[in-house]
Amino acid sequence: MSSDLLYWVWLAERLGPASRRLPGLLARFESAYEIYRAEPEEITGFDLHGNEKLYRLEDKNLDSACKTVEYCKRHGIEIIAYDSEKYPSKLRKLQDPPAVLYVRGNLPQLDNRVCIAVVGTRKMSEYGKTSAYKISYELAAAGAIVVSGMALGVDSFAACGAISAKGETVAVCGCGVDRAYPTKHKRLMEKIIDHGCAVSEYPPHTPPYDYNFPARNRIISGMCNGTLVIEGDGRSGALITARTAIIQGRDIYALPGNIDSPGSEGTNKLIHDGAVQVRSAYDILENYRELYSDTLDFGALERAQRKSNYTRIAAMLCGLSFAEKEEETEKEIRAVKAEEKEIPEAPKENINSAVEALDEKTRTVYDAIPEGCEIRPEALTATGISLPQIMAALTVLEIRGLVTQRPGGAYIRK
């Protein structure tokens, strides 16, 4: 545990999630404690993004951080700070790494293991469900770690497959790890904790605000070698994870599907754009055979292929319901959406903080998007910023929950 854990929690509170300021601050001040001790004049004018004054760091009140640390101690939640040996090294390489991770369970040793994110749509087909389960089962049986978001649909069956193979799995949450979301996945969360952990950059008690999840996705892809998209239409949140993985320099894998199936629109496009087409776990793991020869077991993979087919019993043991008909799937999604409506609206100041934290170029793109109107990326080139840079900025804005993509490829402010 970090010797100045309290100050890391304080720093995480001041910077907020998905902040690009952490690496620069640490390059100058070396530790969270040194940042805490810094005088206002040392912070003012710190040349990070447009010479913005990091005024929140002038607030030295530790009461909230103390309460968070004490709560975590009482409830068995581990806090892993950026400077901890247990902190995943892949996350340290991100432009916007989390300052702390809150963990329930045991975070696997990720640095010497193949880690694969398995993500996809909530409204999955039978093909997507069985594929998510089977491929994840084989990945875990061979020694890889399966990472997902514990969401309804593909994510949950990916975790179920890893658990059924008695492998390790990690669920990255878009809320505090002291709550299961959706609530119907409480038993699944318990199973995940038994076979790995649930992890979040959000402190306990944080509700699952909708804009938390795009930011959460960068951690899912960021702690992994590659991201596998099972199913997703053109607007699926899984494609945000895929785009984030591309920006992070991670490998992209996709499951091909019927060209007439809306659920395969996103994955087929990923393959068209260069993602590796996947038919089985072998197609993924073969790429890491030499680099991870000590932790991958291809003999176990071959044995797993004979018993990795999805079964309803496996789903029941993980607390998952199984919607065999489209109307039942729709019913499950409506139940989750009803639960989402009960979540309190995010405070306006949180949105304002996210805008203030943007770098100059991303802020320029954001300011160029008119309120209440859709705009296509090409129209934003009037800012003088190139289209590739605009697309990167729009991905950052999606991650921070400030814009959303609409049908046809246009964007609108949230």
N, C-alpha and C positions, 0 to 999 in steps of 0.2 A: 504494500500500500504506500502511496506517495506520502512523504513526510509532511507536506503542506497541502493535504487533501482539501481542507477547508477553503483554502484560497483558490484551488482549482474549481470548486463548486461555485464560489463567488464569481470567478472569471467567466465561467460558462453562463451564469445568469446575466452578467453584464453584456457579453457579446451576443447572446442569443444563438439559435441553431444556424448551421450552414454559414457561419461567418468566415470570410476570407482574411480577416485581420489577425487571426491567431498566429500563423507562421511568422508574419512580420514582427509581431510583438515579441515573440519568443526569441527571434534573432537579435533583438535589441536588449531585452530585459532578462532573458535566460530562464526565468521560472515564473510561475503564477504569483509566488510571494513577492518577487521583485517588482512585478507589475502592480501588485497591491500597494507596495511601499512607494511607488513612484509619485512624485509631486505633480500637481496639475500642470505646471509649466513644462515638465518633461513629456507629458501626454499631448498637450496642445501643440498643434502643428506637426505632429508625427506623420511623416510622409508615407501614408499607406495608399489611400484612395482619394485623390483630390485634396490632400492636406486637411481632411476633415478633423475636427476636434472630437476626440473620443470621450465625450463628456460623461458618459455613464461610468467610466473607470474612476471618476472623481468621487463617486459614491462608495465610501468605505464601510458601509453598514454590513455586518456579517450575520445579522439575526436570521435572515431567510436561509442562508447557507448552513448555519448551525442547525436549524430545524431539519433541513434536508438530510444532513449527515447523521443526526441522531435518529431520525425516522428510519433511515436505511440500516443502521446498526440494529435497531430493535426488530426489524422485519426481514432480516437476512438478505438484504439487497446489497450487492457489492458495487462499490464505486471504483472504476478504473480510470485513472487520470492519464492525460496525454504523455506524461513522463514515466509511467509505469512500465515495467518489463512485460506486463501482461497485455499492454495495449497493442492491438494488431498493427504491425509495421506497414501493411498496405494502406491503412487509413492515414498514417502520418504523411504519406506522399500526396494526399489530396490537397487541392487548393483551399478547401473549406473543411478541414477535419474537425470532428467534434472535440471539444476540450475535455469532456468526461463521457464515460459510458456507464449507464446504470444496468446492472446485470442480475438476473435471477437464474440460478443454476450455476453451471460451470462453463465458462467460456473456453472452448477447445483451443489447443495450440494451433493457431491458424497459419503461422509463418512457414511451417514445414509440411503443410498438407495442401492438397488441391481443394479449393473452395469454389463451389459452383452455385450461383444464384439461379433458382428456378422460379419463374414468375409467369403470370398470365392473367387472363380475364376472369372475372367473377362468374360470368355467364358462360361456363365452359360446356362443351359438347361431351358426349360419352367418349369420343376419341381423345379429347383433351384430358379428361379425367383419368382414363386408363394409362395414357402416355405419361402424364405427370407422375402418377404413382410408380409405374414400371421403371422409368428412367431414373427417378430419384432413388428407388430401391436399389438399383444396380450401382449407381454412383456411391451410395453409402456403404453397400456391401464390399465394394472394392477399396474403401478407405478414404473416399472423398467426403467433404463436409457439405451438406446441402443447406443453403441459406435461402430464406423466403420471408414473406411479410405476414404470414398467418392470416391473410385475408380470406374471404369466402371464395371458393372456386379453386383454381389451379394451385395457389400457394398452400392451401390447407392439405390438398392431396399429395403435394410434393413432400411436405413434412411427414405426412402419414406413411409414405413409402419409405422414407429414411428410417423412421421409427420401427416399422415392420421388419426392416433389414438389420435391426439392432445396431444401427450406425449412429452418427452424431449429426445433429441438426441445430441450426440457429434461426430464431425468429426475430426480425428487427421490427420493433413496434413504433407506431406513430403516436403513441401516448405513453403515459407512465407504465412501467412494468408491473405495477401493483394492481393493474386491472387487465382483464382479457377483453379484447375487442376484435371482432364482435363478441358479445357476451356468450353467444352460443358455442364459442370455441374455448370456453373455460377448461373443459377436460382436455382438449387438444393442447392447450398451453401447459397444463400440468405434465402431460406426456413429453412435450418438447423440453421442459425443464429437467425431466428425468433423463433425457438423452442428449443434453446439451444445455442450451440456455435461451432465455428471452432477453433481448438487449434493446436499449433505447438511449438517445441523447437527451430525452425529455425527463425531467425529474418526476418522482412519484406525485400522484394526484393530477398530473396534466391530462386534461380531457383529449379525446381524439378529434381535435379540430381538423377540418378538411384540408387546410393548407399544411398541416404537419406531414402529410403522407408523401407529397412530392419530394420534400426535403429528406424524409426518411429513406426514399429510394436510392439516394446517392450513397448511403451507408451500405445498403444491400449489395449494390454493384461494387462499391469501393473496397469491401473486405474480401472480394472474390477474385479469382483468376479470370473467370468468365461468367457471362450471364446467358442463360438459356430461356428463350421465350417460347412457351408452349402454344398458347393461343391468344389472340387479341385482334380486335378490329382496328381500323385506322386511328381511332381516338383512345385506345386503351392506355391506362396508366402504366401498363407493362412496357409500352414503347418509350415512355419517359425514362424508365429505368434503363432501357437499351441505349437511348441517346446519351444518358449520363455515363454509361459504361464506355461508350465510344470516346467521349471527352476525356475520360479517365485513362484511356489507353488499354482497356480490358478487351478480352476476346468476346465475340458475339456469336451465339448459336441460336438456331431457330428450327422449330418443327414444321415441316411442310404440311400443307393441308389442301383440301379441295378448293380449286380456284373459284367455285361458286359459293363457298361458305363465307359469310361475313366475318366469322370468328377467325378465319385464317388470312384475312386481308393483310393484317399487320405483319404476320410472320412471313408470308410469301413475299411481301415487299422487302423485308429485311434480307431475305435470301437473295432477292434480285439485286439489292444494293451491296452485297458482299458478305453477309453473315454465313457462317458454316452451316450447311444443312445437316440435321441430326436425325438419325433413325433409331439409335440406341445409345446407351451410355458409353459404349466403346468408341463411338465417333468423337466423343469429347475427350475421354481419358487418354486415348492414343496420342494426343497432342502433348501430354505431360509425362509420358512414360519415362523418358530419360531423366528429366529434371527432378522427378519425385519418385524415383525407383525404390527408395527406402520405405515409402509409406503407401504406395499403390500396390494392390494385389490383383493381378489379372487372372490368376487361378480362381480367386474368390469371385471375381466378376463373371467368369464362365459358369461357375456353379450357380450364381445368383440368377443368371439368365433363364435357367430352367424352372425357377420358382418365383419369378417376380411379377407374375400377372396379378392384376388388381382383384381383390375379393371384397365383398360387402362386409365380411366378418372383420377384416382389417380396419375398414372404415369405422365400424361400430366400436371397436376397441379403442379407437382414437377419439371417440365421441362425435364422429361426423355423421350427419344424415346423408342420405343418398337420393338425390332427386333424379329419378329415371325418366321423367316426362318433362317436357318443356314447361308446362304450366306449374309443375312443382318447383322447378328452378326459379321461375318468375316469383313464386310465392316466397321462397327463401330470400331473394333479392329485395322484395318489397318489405320483408320483415327487417332486414338490415337497414334499408333506407328509412324506415319508420324509427328505428333506433337512432339513426344519425340526426333526425329532426329533433330528438330530445336533447341532443348535445348543445350546450350553451354556445351562442355566437361568440366568436373570438373577439377580444377587446380591440377597438379601433387603433389603440396605441401600438399594438403588436404589428399591425399592418404598416403603420407609419415607421416603426423601427426597422422593418424589413426593407422599406424603400430607402431609408437613410443609410443603410448598410451597403447599398449597391456601389460598385465601382463606377467611375465616370462614364465609361462607354455604355454599360448596361443601363445606367440611369438615363442616359440620353435616349436610348431605345424605348425605355418605359415611358418617359415624358412625351415621346412622339406618338404614343398610342392614345387616341382620343377616348375619353370616358364614355361608356355606353355604346360605343361603335366598334364593329369588327373591322379589322384591317389586315391585309395580306402582307407577308414579310417583304415582298418586292417593293411595296409602297414606302417602306421605312428606309429605303436607300436614299431618300431625299435628305436624310440626316448626314449624308456623306460617309456613312459606314458601309463597308462592303457586305454583300449578302451572306457569305459564310460567317462573318462576325456577328451579323444580325441574328442568324439562326442559333449561334452559340449563346448570344445574350437572351434570346427568347427561351432557350432551354433553362438557363439560370433563373429567369423570371418564373417559369413553370415550377422549378424546384422550390422556389421560395413562396409559392402559392400566390403570386401576384397577377398572373395571367392564366388563361386557359385556352386551349386550342379548340376551335369550332369545326363542324363539318365543312369540308372543302379546303381546309388548311389555313383559314383566317384565325386571328387571335383577338381576344378581348380582355380588358381588365376585369378582375374579379371585384 
